[in-house]
């Protein structure tokens, strides 16, 4: 018995030694780059130009609503007027109705181009809520240190900041060694057909890309437990989406003589089963990479956990899966969104229909989701099919490439107090269309947001700070210099 106790004690000591050794050796993956070259931005003038673009109500066509063609045409005229060097020195190729591809030729044609992206369309403002905005949503007001308006964050802010940077670099005589492409879609909010067409054009031309940088993660404070510094989260992958339609049919008739289970009852049971048995949770891809980068910056106790995921991963996954906001990062999510039955309260439904929306984790597939649904529902009375827009999850981009190093270095040069980490985006971007053209597709917007600001994306009182926007311009200029030297 004593020998067994000593063996157990020795095993515990060895385990503790392994855990501590790995935690001590869990070294920082942050870089300390050289200082950025000086770059001056007239913050007030840049804010005025952004404000003018925000006043144009560029809504893409959606669900029977036509596109605001006049607003898009006015925006392109506005960009020509305010960024004259860009339009004099770069090749401009309109794509589709309102999307546009710019090419800034490099001096070395043997180098693969880099691509920067953004989108010109914005989401609508919910009718009747305009009066609840502090500043009218399409006013482009400049007040209290901010530029206000729909699109300030998503995503005219990115597009205009990129153009500001390019205009200034051209004025300074910068000539890129590597060709730079700029793809600005006009319908990202409704599926991204413009971006898809531009990606198709590049494939037809045989172009492969060194890297892609689109909108995505931002610099956030207080969102990673144990980390006080702002964290610039860079999307290295994004989830896919499929809506699964479930249909059950039954005998219609009067509700006074119902069968034991109506079509609604059959379907309710199916939906309940799907909610009770979601797809498995796993820490992989971008979600795992996030902790590889922020783990070393945590207090020792948390660092010990993330340095030893070989042991603690089930505990970490269980904690993440317990909250909706983090559950989405570790599993393909299940969301019942629509349910239809009878048209009258005393009529038996001859047909009931439900829609369940799945956001697929990279590594999971639409086909795998359908197999999961059929297995869990396990009822031949329920027909299973897909509905509407379908998108597979993107590949996970690499973080061991020169392209990642350039991006990480650029962020740290302009925002030296900020940590940089990969993560999984749960929403969709136009970047997904370019996944086959590069293994380094990143999603990042150089803006710092507080937790409460996240609700402004697609929400009320969208705005960007004047100084924060000027820093975004500096970032794009530094990134372009680093990526094209």
C-alpha positions in Angstrom: 0.0 0.0 0.0 2.8 2.3 0.9 4.6 1.5 -2.4 1.4 2.3 -4.3 1.1 5.6 -2.5 4.7 6.5 -3.3 4.1 5.6 -6.9 1.0 7.8 -7.1 2.9 10.6 -5.4 5.8 10.3 -7.8 3.3 10.3 -10.7 1.7 13.5 -9.4 5.1 15.2 -9.0 6.1 14.2 -12.5 2.8 15.5 -14.0 3.2 18.7 -12.1 6.8 19.1 -13.3 5.6 18.5 -16.9 2.8 21.1 -16.6 5.0 23.7 -15.0 7.8 23.2 -17.5 5.5 23.5 -20.5 4.0 26.7 -18.9 7.4 28.2 -18.4 8.4 27.4 -21.9 5.1 28.7 -23.4 6.9 31.7 -24.9 5.4 34.8 -26.4 4.6 34.8 -30.1 4.4 38.6 -30.4 7.0 40.4 -32.5 9.0 43.5 -31.7 9.4 45.2 -35.1 11.6 48.1 -36.2 10.0 51.5 -35.9 7.6 52.5 -38.7 8.8 55.1 -41.1 7.1 58.5 -40.6 3.7 58.9 -42.3 1.6 62.0 -41.8 -2.2 62.0 -41.9 -4.4 65.1 -41.9 -7.0 63.5 -39.6 -9.6 66.2 -40.0 -9.4 66.3 -43.9 -9.6 62.5 -44.0 -12.6 62.5 -41.7 -14.4 65.0 -44.1 -13.8 62.7 -47.1 -15.1 59.7 -45.2 -18.2 61.7 -44.1 -19.0 62.6 -47.7 -18.9 58.9 -48.7 -21.2 58.0 -45.7 -23.9 60.3 -47.0 -24.4 58.1 -50.0 -27.0 55.4 -49.3 -25.3 52.5 -51.1 -27.7 49.6 -50.6 -27.4 46.5 -52.7 -30.4 44.8 -54.2 -32.1 42.4 -51.8 -35.4 40.5 -51.5 -37.2 42.4 -54.2 -35.6 45.7 -53.4 -33.6 47.2 -56.3 -30.1 48.4 -55.7 -29.6 52.2 -55.1 -27.9 52.6 -58.5 -27.7 56.3 -58.3 -26.0 56.2 -54.9 -23.4 53.8 -56.2 -22.7 55.8 -59.3 -22.4 59.0 -57.1 -19.9 57.1 -54.8 -17.7 56.1 -57.7 -17.7 59.7 -59.0 -16.9 60.9 -55.4 -13.9 58.5 -55.2 -12.6 59.7 -58.6 -12.9 63.3 -57.4 -11.2 62.9 -54.0 -8.5 60.3 -54.9 -7.2 61.7 -58.2 -3.8 60.1 -58.1 -5.3 56.6 -57.5 -7.5 57.1 -60.6 -4.7 58.5 -62.7 -2.0 55.9 -61.9 -3.9 52.6 -61.1 -5.8 50.5 -63.6 -9.5 50.6 -62.8 -11.8 47.7 -64.0 -15.5 47.9 -63.2 -17.0 44.5 -62.3 -20.7 43.8 -62.5 -23.0 46.6 -61.7 -21.0 48.5 -59.1 -18.0 46.5 -57.9 -14.5 47.6 -59.0 -11.0 46.1 -59.2 -7.9 48.4 -59.1 -4.4 47.3 -60.1 -1.2 49.1 -58.9 1.5 47.5 -61.0 4.7 46.5 -59.3 8.2 46.8 -60.6 8.9 43.0 -60.3 6.3 41.0 -62.3 7.8 37.7 -60.9 6.3 38.4 -57.5 2.8 37.3 -56.6 0.5 40.3 -56.0 -1.1 41.2 -52.7 -4.8 41.9 -52.5 -6.6 44.4 -50.2 -10.4 44.3 -50.0 -13.4 46.1 -48.7 -17.0 46.7 -49.7 -19.0 49.7 -50.8 -22.5 48.6 -49.8 -24.0 49.0 -46.4 -26.8 47.3 -44.5 -30.2 49.1 -44.4 -31.4 51.0 -41.3 -34.5 49.3 -39.9 -37.5 51.4 -40.9 -38.9 53.4 -38.1 -35.6 53.4 -36.0 -34.0 56.4 -37.7 -35.1 58.7 -35.0 -33.4 56.7 -32.3 -29.9 57.4 -33.8 -27.9 60.1 -32.0 -27.0 61.4 -35.5 -29.1 60.6 -38.6 -27.8 57.4 -40.1 -26.8 58.8 -43.5 -25.9 62.3 -42.3 -22.1 61.8 -42.3 -22.0 64.2 -39.3 -18.7 65.0 -37.7 -19.2 65.7 -34.0 -17.8 64.8 -30.6 -14.6 63.4 -32.1 -16.4 60.9 -34.4 -17.6 60.5 -37.9 -21.2 59.2 -37.7 -23.1 57.2 -40.2 -24.0 53.8 -41.6 -20.8 52.3 -43.1 -18.3 54.1 -40.9 -17.3 50.7 -39.5 -18.8 48.3 -42.0 -17.1 48.9 -44.4 -16.7 52.2 -46.1 -14.2 53.1 -43.3 -11.9 50.4 -44.6 -12.3 51.3 -48.3 -11.7 55.0 -47.8 -8.8 54.4 -45.4 -7.1 52.2 -48.0 -7.6 54.8 -50.7 -6.3 57.5 -48.4 -3.1 55.5 -47.8 -2.6 54.8 -51.5 -3.2 58.4 -52.5 -0.6 59.6 -50.0 1.9 56.9 -51.0 1.6 57.9 -54.6 2.1 61.5 -53.7 5.3 60.5 -51.9 6.6 58.7 -54.9 6.2 55.2 -53.5 6.5 52.5 -56.2 5.6 49.0 -55.1 8.0 46.2 -56.0 5.1 43.8 -55.7 1.8 44.4 -57.6 -1.1 45.4 -55.4 -4.7 44.6 -56.2 -7.7 46.3 -54.6 -11.1 44.6 -54.8 -14.1 46.6 -53.7 -17.3 44.7 -53.9 -20.8 46.3 -54.0 -23.0 43.6 -52.5 -21.1 41.9 -49.7 -24.0 42.3 -47.4 -26.3 40.2 -49.7 -23.9 37.4 -50.8 -20.9 39.0 -52.5 -21.5 38.3 -56.2 -19.2 41.2 -57.1 -16.3 39.7 -55.1 -17.1 36.3 -56.5 -16.9 37.7 -60.1 -13.5 39.4 -59.3 -12.1 36.2 -57.9 -13.3 34.3 -61.0 -11.6 36.9 -63.2 -8.3 36.5 -61.4 -8.5 32.7 -61.6 -9.1 33.0 -65.4 -6.0 35.2 -65.7 -4.0 32.6 -63.8 -3.3 34.9 -60.9 -2.2 33.5 -57.5 -1.9 35.8 -54.6 0.8 36.3 -51.9 -1.9 37.3 -49.5 -5.4 38.7 -49.1 -6.5 41.3 -46.5 -10.2 42.0 -46.0 -12.4 43.4 -43.3 -12.8 41.2 -40.2 -11.5 41.2 -36.6 -10.6 44.4 -34.8 -8.6 45.5 -31.8 -10.6 44.7 -28.7 -10.0 45.3 -25.0 -11.3 43.1 -22.2 -12.6 40.3 -24.4 -9.8 37.7 -23.6 -9.9 36.7 -20.0 -6.6 37.4 -18.2 -5.3 39.7 -20.9 -5.4 43.5 -20.2 -3.8 44.7 -23.4 -5.8 45.3 -26.5 -5.9 42.2 -28.8 -5.9 42.6 -32.5 -7.8 39.5 -33.6 -7.1 38.5 -37.2 -9.6 36.2 -38.9 -7.7 33.2 -40.4 -10.9 31.4 -41.3 -14.6 31.9 -41.4 -17.5 29.6 -40.8 -19.8 28.4 -43.5 -23.6 28.4 -43.6 -26.4 26.1 -44.6 -30.1 26.4 -43.8 -31.8 23.0 -43.5 -35.5 22.7 -44.3 -37.5 20.1 -42.5 -41.0 19.2 -43.8 -43.6 16.9 -42.3 -46.9 16.1 -43.9 -50.1 14.9 -42.3 -53.8 14.6 -42.7 -55.6 17.9 -42.8 -59.0 18.5 -41.4 -60.8 19.9 -38.4 -58.9 20.2 -35.1 -61.8 18.6 -33.2 -60.7 15.2 -34.3 -56.9 15.3 -34.3 -54.6 12.4 -34.8 -52.3 11.4 -31.9 -49.5 13.5 -33.4 -50.0 16.3 -36.0 -47.4 17.3 -38.6 -46.5 20.2 -36.2 -45.9 17.7 -33.4 -43.7 15.5 -35.7 -41.7 18.5 -36.7 -41.4 19.8 -33.1 -39.9 16.6 -32.0 -37.4 16.7 -34.8 -36.3 20.3 -34.0 -36.1 19.5 -30.3 -33.8 16.5 -31.0 -31.5 18.7 -33.1 -31.3 21.3 -30.3 -30.6 18.6 -27.7 -27.9 16.9 -29.7 -25.7 19.6 -31.4 -22.7 18.8 -33.4 -19.6 18.1 -31.3 -17.5 20.9 -29.9 -13.8 20.9 -30.7 -10.9 23.4 -30.2 -9.3 23.6 -33.6 -8.2 25.8 -36.4 -8.5 29.6 -35.7 -10.0 29.1 -32.2 -7.1 27.0 -31.1 -4.6 29.3 -32.7 -6.0 32.2 -30.7 -4.9 30.6 -27.5 -1.5 29.7 -28.9 -0.9 33.5 -29.4 -2.7 35.0 -26.3 -2.0 32.1 -23.9 1.6 33.1 -23.2 0.4 36.7 -22.3 -2.0 35.4 -19.6 -1.3 35.1 -15.8 0.6 32.0 -14.9 -2.4 29.9 -13.8 -4.2 30.4 -17.1 -0.9 30.1 -19.0 -0.4 26.7 -17.4 -3.8 25.5 -18.7 -3.3 26.7 -22.3 0.3 25.4 -22.4 -1.1 22.0 -21.6 -4.2 21.6 -23.8 -3.2 17.9 -24.2 -4.6 17.5 -20.7 -7.0 20.5 -20.2 -8.6 20.7 -23.6 -11.9 19.0 -22.5 -12.2 21.5 -19.6 -11.5 24.4 -21.9 -14.0 23.3 -24.5 -16.7 22.7 -21.9 -16.2 26.3 -20.6 -16.3 27.8 -24.1 -19.4 25.8 -25.1 -21.3 27.0 -22.0 -21.8 30.5 -23.5 -23.4 31.4 -26.9 -20.7 33.9 -27.8 -17.8 31.4 -27.4 -19.8 28.2 -28.2 -19.9 29.5 -31.8 -16.1 29.3 -31.9 -15.9 25.6 -31.1 -18.7 23.9 -32.9 -21.1 24.0 -35.9 -24.0 25.8 -34.3 -27.7 24.8 -34.6 -30.3 27.6 -34.7 -34.0 26.8 -35.3 -35.2 30.0 -37.0 -38.5 29.4 -38.7 -41.6 27.3 -38.1 -44.8 27.1 -40.1 -48.0 25.1 -39.7 -51.6 25.6 -40.2 -53.1 28.9 -41.4 -55.9 28.7 -38.8 -56.1 27.8 -35.1 -58.8 25.1 -35.6 -57.4 23.5 -38.8 -55.0 20.6 -38.8 -51.9 21.3 -40.8 -51.5 19.2 -43.9 -47.9 20.3 -44.0 -45.5 21.7 -41.4 -42.2 23.3 -42.2 -39.2 24.3 -40.1 -35.9 25.9 -41.0 -32.7 25.3 -38.9 -29.7 27.4 -39.7 -26.2 25.8 -39.2 -23.0 27.8 -39.1 -20.3 25.2 -40.0 -16.9 25.1 -38.3 -13.9 24.8 -40.6 -13.4 21.0 -41.0 -17.1 20.3 -41.0 -19.1 20.3 -44.3 -22.6 20.9 -45.5 -22.9 17.2 -46.4 -21.8 16.3 -42.9 -24.5 18.6 -41.5 -27.2 16.9 -43.5 -26.0 13.5 -42.4 -26.1 14.7 -38.8 -29.6 16.0 -39.2 -30.9 12.8 -40.7 -29.2 10.7 -38.0 -30.5 12.8 -35.1 -34.0 13.3 -36.4 -34.3 9.6 -37.2 -37.8 9.9 -38.5 -38.8 8.9 -42.1 -41.9 11.2 -41.8 -39.5 14.2 -41.9 -38.1 15.2 -45.2 -34.7 16.9 -45.1 -33.3 19.4 -47.7 -31.4 22.6 -48.0 -32.7 26.1 -48.5 -31.3 29.2 -50.1 -27.7 30.4 -49.8 -25.1 27.7 -49.0 -21.4 28.4 -48.1 -18.8 25.9 -47.1 -16.5 26.9 -44.2 -13.2 28.5 -45.5 -9.8 26.8 -45.2 -7.7 27.9 -42.2 -5.0 30.3 -43.3 -1.4 29.8 -42.3 0.4 31.7 -39.6 3.9 30.5 -40.4 4.3 32.5 -43.7 6.0 35.7 -44.6 2.5 37.1 -45.3 1.5 36.6 -41.7 4.7 38.0 -40.5 4.2 41.2 -42.6 0.7 41.6 -41.2 1.7 41.0 -37.6 4.7 43.3 -37.9 2.5 46.1 -39.5 0.0 46.0 -36.7 2.6 46.1 -34.0 4.4 49.0 -35.7 1.3 51.2 -35.7 -0.3 49.8 -32.5 2.7 48.8 -30.4 0.7 48.2 -27.3 -1.6 45.7 -29.0 -1.2 41.9 -29.1 -1.9 40.1 -32.4 -3.7 36.8 -32.5 -5.5 34.7 -35.1 -9.1 33.7 -34.6 -12.2 32.2 -36.2 -14.7 34.6 -37.7 -18.3 33.4 -37.2 -19.7 35.8 -39.8 -19.0 35.8 -43.6 -16.8 38.2 -45.6 -16.0 38.6 -49.3 -12.6 37.1 -48.6 -14.1 33.6 -48.8 -14.3 33.9 -52.6 -10.5 34.3 -52.8 -9.5 31.3 -50.6 -8.3 29.2 -53.5 -6.0 32.0 -54.7 -3.8 32.1 -51.6 -3.0 30.2 -48.4 -2.7 33.5 -46.5 -6.2 35.0 -46.4 -6.6 37.3 -43.5 -9.6 39.4 -42.1 -8.7 42.4 -40.0 -9.8 46.1 -39.7 -7.3 48.4 -38.0 -9.9 50.0 -35.6 -10.0 49.8 -31.8 -13.5 49.1 -30.3 -14.7 48.8 -26.8 -17.0 46.0 -26.0 -20.1 48.2 -26.1 -19.1 49.4 -29.6 -19.7 46.0 -31.1 -23.4 46.6 -31.1 -22.9 49.5 -33.5 -22.0 47.0 -36.3 -25.2 46.6 -38.2 -26.8 48.5 -35.3 -27.7 51.9 -34.1 -25.2 54.9 -33.9 -22.5 53.4 -36.2 -19.5 55.7 -35.9 -15.7 55.8 -36.1 -13.4 58.1 -34.1 -11.5 60.7 -36.1 -8.2 59.8 -34.5 -8.9 56.1 -34.8 -9.6 56.5 -38.5 -6.4 58.4 -39.0 -4.5 55.5 -37.4 -6.3 53.1 -39.7 -4.9 55.1 -42.7 -1.4 54.9 -41.2 -1.8 51.1 -40.8 -2.7 50.6 -44.4 0.2 52.7 -45.5 2.6 50.8 -43.4 1.2 47.5 -44.4 1.5 48.4 -48.1 5.1 49.5 -47.6 6.0 46.3 -45.8 4.1 44.0 -48.2 5.5 45.6 -51.4 9.1 46.4 -50.7 
